[in-house]
Amino acid sequence: MFLATFSLIGQNSAKTCEILSKINTLIHREHYHPKLVNGSLSVFVFDNFIDGFDGNRNLLTKTEYENLCKASTRPRC
């Protein structure tokens, strides 16, 4: 009974509505949006991997990069 009364009072408060509205906006803005699993995801993952692993292009040789590129679904390298 106490919780029901407290929740009814809380729902009538303008501040509570404002807080809930801000939380709702935050969730919609920051919520995780999964990517479609298709060729563009493969290219995205490949590019991010290469940039993270060898961003300065000084670890892999050109031949190694081309071999990795051929093994990926990337249309061109």
TACORCOR-V73402 format. One record per residue. N is the residue number from 1. RES is the residue in three letters. PHI is phi in whole degrees, 0 to 359 (* if undefined). PSI is psi in whole degrees, 0 to 359 (NA if undefined). OMEGA is omega in degrees with one decimal (none if undefined). Layout:
n = {N:N}
res = {RES:RES}
phi = {PHI:PHI}
psi = {PSI:PSI}
omega = {OMEGA:OMEGA}
This chain:
n = {1:2:3:4:5:6:7:8:9:10:11:12:13:14:15:16:17:18:19:20:21:22:23:24:25:26:27:28:29:30:31:32:33:34:35:36:37:38:39:40:41:42:43:44:45:46:47:48:49:50:51:52:53:54:55:56:57:58:59:60:61:62:63:64:65:66:67:68:69:70:71:72:73:74:75:76:77}
res = {MET:PHE:LEU:ALA:THR:PHE:SER:LEU:ILE:GLY:GLN:ASN:SER:ALA:LYS:THR:CYS:GLU:ILE:LEU:SER:LYS:ILE:ASN:THR:LEU:ILE:HIS:ARG:GLU:HIS:TYR:HIS:PRO:LYS:LEU:VAL:ASN:GLY:SER:LEU:SER:VAL:PHE:VAL:PHE:ASP:ASN:PHE:ILE:ASP:GLY:PHE:ASP:GLY:ASN:ARG:ASN:LEU:LEU:THR:LYS:THR:GLU:TYR:GLU:ASN:LEU:CYS:LYS:ALA:SER:THR:ARG:PRO:ARG:CYS}
phi = {*:299:297:297:295:298:291:292:294:296:286:271:283:294:295:297:297:295:297:296:295:294:296:299:298:298:297:295:282:258:296:294:245:294:272:293:273:205:299:291:294:298:295:300:295:300:298:293:297:298:296:285:281:221:299:271:58:237:261:265:281:300:296:297:298:297:295:297:296:295:286:273:267:296:296:209:236}
psi = {316:316:319:318:314:318:327:320:318:326:339:350:133:324:320:317:320:317:314:324:319:320:317:315:317:316:316:325:321:359:143:129:105:149:152:141:100:193:324:329:320:316:317:313:316:311:317:323:310:316:322:322:315:60:327:358:45:3:317:143:167:320:317:317:315:321:317:320:319:324:342:176:13:129:321:152:NA}
omega = {-179.8:179.6:179.7:178.9:179.7:-178.8:177.2:177.8:-179.9:-178.8:179.9:-177.6:178.5:179.5:178.5:178.3:178.9:178.8:179.9:177.1:178.3:177.2:178.8:178.1:179.3:179.8:179.6:-177.9:-172.3:-176.6:179.9:177.2:-178.0:176.8:174.6:178.3:179.7:-177.5:-178.9:175.5:178.8:178.8:179.0:-179.7:179.7:-178.5:179.6:177.3:-178.9:179.3:179.2:-177.1:-175.3:-177.3:-179.4:179.2:177.8:177.9:-178.8:173.7:179.2:179.5:178.6:178.1:179.6:177.6:176.2:-179.2:178.8:-179.5:179.6:177.2:179.3:-176.1:178.9:179.6:none}
